[in-house]
Amino acid sequence: MRFFSRFLFLLVVSLSPLYGQKNEKNPWAFPKVSAPIQITSEGKEHFFASYYGINSWSKNQRYVTVLQTDIKDRLPEETDVAVLGMVDLTNHKFIPLTTTRAWNFQEGCMAHWLGTSPDSLIIFNDFRKGKFVSIIFNVHTKNEVKVIDRPISAVAPNGKEAVGLNYARLRKTRVDYGYAGNGQDAQTTVPFPDNDGIFRIDLQTGESKLLLSIKGIQDQVPELKTDAIEYFAHILYSRNGSKLSWLARGFPQRNTTVFTINRDGTGLQRSFPDNWEGSHYDWLNDNELMVTANYEGKQYAHVLYTIGKKDYK
């Protein structure tokens, strides 16, 4: 089992405006990056409260969501409480907000700033009364606005809807990405469950429904070996929120199939070939992904992929 040691402070880099002329050889100008800046110094472990592809900064760029814990060199268990707070970047002060028991070192508690009120409201995951849930929270009043009966994994840009995955199944398949506590039914004896997968969540009403089951992609992924199971991970909305992308993987055999789908559940498509072993990625717009992959023998190549086309770059 792999453990992750952490720094005693959080480092960030600041980005200046894009530079460089766009042309055929340089279609994407890259931002200049400053030297690292230390933003916490509390003598405890600090790390971002979310994951790659998720903006940890408030819209006004003043606050950044951070988790604080005394734990290091082991995975958190269901009784381990982390402090969810934010750092005020005007003075680098850590402001404790609340606590959570649904967190890990890879993805934090999946905290997002909500587009409906991007400088005041966040949503994050917690473990309460034996269930994984998500909490809408006002960072200035320090009051809970709403408890939603399902954890979230990605939030639409408008802040009105989200999608969620099964963190109990992730705890069994990618132990450092899941949550302890069996807050969902992991169904570890079912290779392709038809009642689990991507759940679309209305953040205004709290209602959720299954958008796509794991069973629904069975005929599009590599065949599993005996006693193996399939799981979903790393889901993201596109820039304008019209599409979703995620990774479908097998456990314990490791294979990766990248899928995209329209936010209403239509238009399911495989992305690039399975043998690319796609990993960290992000949307450039609503039609293009930039993905880290094993491309043309380069293990960590960054590949531009257009949805529905075969023009890899």
VOGU-3710 file (C-alpha; in Angstrom, 3 decimals, decimal comma):
1> mrffsrflfl> 0,000/0,000/0,000  1,345/3,381/-0,958  1,211/6,253/1,520  1,723/9,914/0,830  3,831/12,176/2,993  2,880/15,838/3,042  4,640/19,132/3,562  3,977/21,078/6,763  2,840/23,974/4,650  1,001/24,463/1,369
11> lvvslsplyg> 2,796/25,809/-1,684  1,112/27,382/-4,682  2,356/28,999/-7,855  0,886/32,176/-9,259  0,099/32,527/-12,949  0,570/35,656/-15,019  -1,474/36,340/-18,189  -0,961/34,007/-21,135  2,039/34,742/-23,280  3,338/33,599/-26,641
21> qkneknpwaf> 1,754/33,846/-30,074  -0,620/31,119/-31,162  0,414/29,481/-34,435  0,523/26,033/-36,059  3,466/24,972/-33,933  2,145/26,635/-30,779  -1,677/26,364/-30,788  -1,900/26,837/-27,016  -0,024/29,630/-25,287  1,163/28,556/-21,830
31> pkvsapiqit> 1,061/30,841/-18,771  4,194/32,074/-17,094  4,630/30,586/-13,647  6,059/32,343/-10,614  8,255/30,854/-7,937  6,393/28,825/-5,250  4,702/30,850/-2,516  4,177/29,443/0,985  0,615/30,188/2,090  0,306/28,203/5,342
41> segkehffas> 2,585/27,929/8,357  0,472/26,490/11,150  2,833/23,611/11,982  0,289/21,051/10,748  -0,352/19,204/7,514  -2,195/21,276/4,887  -3,309/20,315/1,403  -5,919/21,433/-1,076  -9,463/20,369/-0,272  -10,153/19,143/-3,813
51> yyginswskn> -8,514/17,541/-6,841  -6,964/18,440/-10,186  -9,406/20,050/-12,596  -11,268/21,615/-9,655  -10,723/25,298/-8,904  -9,776/25,750/-5,243  -9,875/29,557/-5,488  -12,922/31,749/-4,909  -13,938/33,830/-7,905  -12,385/36,971/-6,439
61> qryvtvlqtd> -9,115/35,004/-5,973  -8,903/35,951/-2,301  -9,610/32,583/-0,673  -8,447/29,029/-1,335  -10,000/25,925/0,269  -7,616/23,824/2,353  -7,769/20,784/4,639  -5,788/20,648/7,881  -4,875/17,432/9,713  -2,383/15,914/12,129
71> ikdrlpeetd> -2,381/12,655/10,153  0,473/11,667/7,881  1,973/8,439/6,513  -1,315/6,512/6,733  -4,741/6,608/5,145  -7,575/8,297/7,071  -10,185/6,064/8,707  -13,847/6,834/9,300  -13,180/8,299/12,756  -10,444/10,665/11,523
81> vavlgmvdlt> -11,642/14,256/11,381  -10,016/16,870/9,132  -10,562/20,596/9,508  -11,909/22,219/6,366  -10,858/25,822/6,098  -9,674/28,476/3,713  -6,570/30,583/3,424  -6,983/34,337/3,042  -4,338/35,157/0,452  -4,139/38,790/1,571
91> nhkfiplttt> -2,475/37,740/4,834  -1,956/33,937/4,460  -4,168/33,310/7,489  -5,800/29,883/7,764  -9,492/30,293/8,657  -11,099/27,104/10,052  -14,659/26,631/8,825  -15,940/23,177/9,758  -14,863/19,527/9,830  -15,298/16,471/7,627
101> rawnfqegcm> -14,876/12,706/7,933  -15,126/12,057/4,171  -11,685/12,930/2,851  -8,443/11,532/1,538  -4,998/12,822/0,648  -5,569/12,569/-3,102  -8,862/14,428/-3,500  -9,452/16,113/-0,158  -13,194/16,294/0,482  -13,925/17,360/-3,127
111> ahwlgtspds> -14,672/20,935/-2,084  -16,005/23,182/-4,870  -16,947/26,844/-4,927  -20,523/27,105/-6,186  -21,113/29,230/-9,259  -24,391/30,502/-7,808  -22,379/32,389/-5,159  -18,691/31,849/-5,991  -17,246/33,978/-3,183  -19,480/32,687/-0,390
121> liifndfrkg> -20,765/29,141/-0,933  -18,841/25,895/-1,139  -19,934/22,276/-1,288  -17,932/19,400/0,212  -18,350/15,764/1,229  -18,843/14,425/4,758  -19,687/11,163/6,528  -22,784/11,421/8,732  -25,010/8,832/10,337  -23,314/6,053/8,390
131> kfvsiifnvh> -23,728/7,718/4,977  -21,590/9,781/2,644  -23,321/13,103/2,018  -22,462/16,536/0,642  -22,864/19,863/2,444  -23,525/23,311/0,990  -21,837/25,768/3,342  -21,494/29,566/3,645  -17,838/30,330/4,369  -18,558/33,779/5,798
141> tknevkvidr> -21,463/32,987/8,127  -20,049/29,502/8,790  -23,565/28,088/8,502  -24,720/24,968/6,684  -27,155/25,852/3,939  -28,168/22,340/2,884  -27,320/18,671/3,407  -27,605/16,536/0,268  -28,117/12,814/0,584  -25,259/11,842/-1,757
151> pisavapngk> -21,548/12,780/-2,113  -20,444/14,909/-5,058  -17,519/14,389/-7,416  -17,883/17,277/-9,875  -20,005/20,424/-9,961  -21,382/22,076/-13,096  -20,026/25,563/-13,861  -23,401/27,128/-13,043  -23,334/25,614/-9,556  -26,844/24,236/-9,871
161> eavglnyarl> -26,101/20,567/-10,452  -23,397/18,033/-9,716  -22,497/14,417/-10,375  -21,422/11,847/-7,825  -19,593/8,505/-7,806  -19,352/5,648/-5,302  -16,597/6,412/-2,768  -17,058/3,105/-0,961  -16,339/1,236/-4,204  -13,337/3,501/-4,755
171> rktrvdygya> -12,066/2,624/-1,266  -11,948/-1,025/-2,388  -10,497/-0,394/-5,861  -8,330/2,722/-5,422  -7,970/2,791/-1,661  -6,330/6,229/-1,507  -9,169/7,792/-3,559  -12,101/6,429/-1,543  -13,556/7,131/1,875  -13,533/4,839/4,888
181> gngqdaqttv> -16,770/3,975/6,629  -18,931/2,136/4,060  -21,102/5,194/3,505  -22,327/3,663/0,241  -22,842/0,112/-0,969  -19,548/-0,877/-2,614  -21,075/-4,026/-4,227  -17,634/-5,580/-4,500  -19,057/-8,927/-5,661  -20,830/-7,339/-8,653
191> pfpdndgifr> -18,471/-6,673/-11,596  -20,886/-4,381/-13,479  -23,745/-3,174/-11,233  -26,806/-1,770/-12,993  -27,784/0,441/-10,042  -24,472/2,221/-9,546  -22,383/4,552/-11,694  -22,749/8,280/-12,347  -25,457/10,021/-10,346  -26,711/13,431/-11,454
201> idlqtgeskl> -27,636/15,606/-8,456  -29,882/18,670/-8,464  -28,213/20,953/-5,899  -31,325/23,098/-5,566  -33,727/20,272/-4,693  -31,225/17,691/-3,447  -32,748/15,033/-5,706  -30,517/12,624/-7,606  -30,892/10,004/-10,323  -28,648/7,466/-12,013
211> llsikgiqdq> -27,365/9,051/-15,224  -25,351/6,050/-16,448  -24,721/2,699/-14,791  -21,428/0,827/-14,750  -23,350/-1,980/-16,464  -24,074/0,468/-19,288  -20,465/0,482/-20,496  -19,743/-3,247/-20,083  -19,596/-3,960/-23,818  -17,183/-1,059/-24,428
221> vpelktdaie> -14,384/-1,885/-21,966  -11,821/-4,722/-21,840  -13,212/-8,012/-20,542  -12,637/-8,481/-16,826  -10,848/-11,459/-15,365  -12,505/-13,689/-12,769  -13,300/-11,861/-9,507  -12,417/-8,444/-11,020  -14,780/-5,464/-10,894  -15,223/-2,256/-12,905
231> yfahilysrn> -15,374/1,204/-11,326  -15,674/4,877/-12,327  -13,281/7,663/-11,282  -12,083/11,207/-12,087  -15,226/12,783/-13,532  -15,275/16,390/-14,795  -17,752/18,748/-16,448  -16,657/20,464/-19,647  -16,011/24,214/-19,558  -19,614/25,232/-20,265
241> gsklswlarg> -21,111/22,215/-18,544  -22,644/20,512/-21,579  -20,573/17,315/-21,317  -18,934/15,013/-18,794  -15,761/12,940/-19,044  -14,498/10,212/-16,714  -12,305/7,133/-16,443  -13,701/3,574/-16,366  -11,203/1,133/-14,877  -10,917/-2,507/-13,909
251> fpqrnttvft> -9,689/-3,822/-10,551  -7,374/-5,532/-9,731  -6,346/-5,726/-13,370  -5,505/-2,174/-14,446  -7,031/-0,889/-17,648  -8,436/2,529/-18,458  -11,181/3,568/-20,865  -12,001/7,269/-21,136  -15,629/8,151/-21,840  -17,578/11,318/-22,558
261> inrdgtglqr> -21,319/11,862/-22,378  -23,763/14,751/-22,675  -24,987/16,100/-19,336  -28,471/14,665/-20,028  -27,071/11,140/-20,441  -27,126/10,995/-24,233  -24,203/10,764/-26,644  -22,007/8,227/-24,839  -18,619/7,999/-26,573  -15,289/6,340/-25,951
271> sfpdnwegsh> -12,375/8,693/-26,245  -8,861/7,523/-27,177  -7,584/3,913/-27,307  -7,382/1,855/-24,111  -3,684/1,146/-24,509  -2,961/4,837/-24,018  -3,716/4,307/-20,312  -5,165/7,813/-20,009  -4,767/9,575/-16,695  -4,756/13,222/-15,573
281> ydwlndnelm> -6,711/15,382/-17,975  -8,767/18,532/-18,319  -11,264/20,054/-20,719  -10,050/22,911/-22,918  -13,621/23,762/-23,966  -16,740/21,667/-24,565  -15,209/19,587/-27,357  -11,520/19,096/-26,588  -9,599/17,290/-23,871  -5,925/17,501/-22,989
291> vtanyegkqy> -4,888/14,138/-21,545  -1,736/12,628/-20,051  -1,262/9,336/-21,869  1,096/6,680/-23,182  1,150/8,025/-26,730  3,587/6,836/-29,418  5,824/5,316/-26,755  5,887/8,451/-24,611  4,496/7,475/-21,227  3,646/10,992/-20,080
301> ahvlytigkk> 2,745/12,650/-23,368  0,117/15,382/-23,310  -2,401/14,657/-26,041  -5,078/16,941/-27,473  -8,235/14,968/-28,263  -11,349/16,255/-30,054  -14,585/14,528/-29,052  -15,983/12,392/-31,854  -12,900/12,696/-34,066  -9,637/10,802/-34,429
311> dyk> -7,293/13,766/-34,691  -4,880/13,187/-31,830  -2,170/15,815/-31,454
//
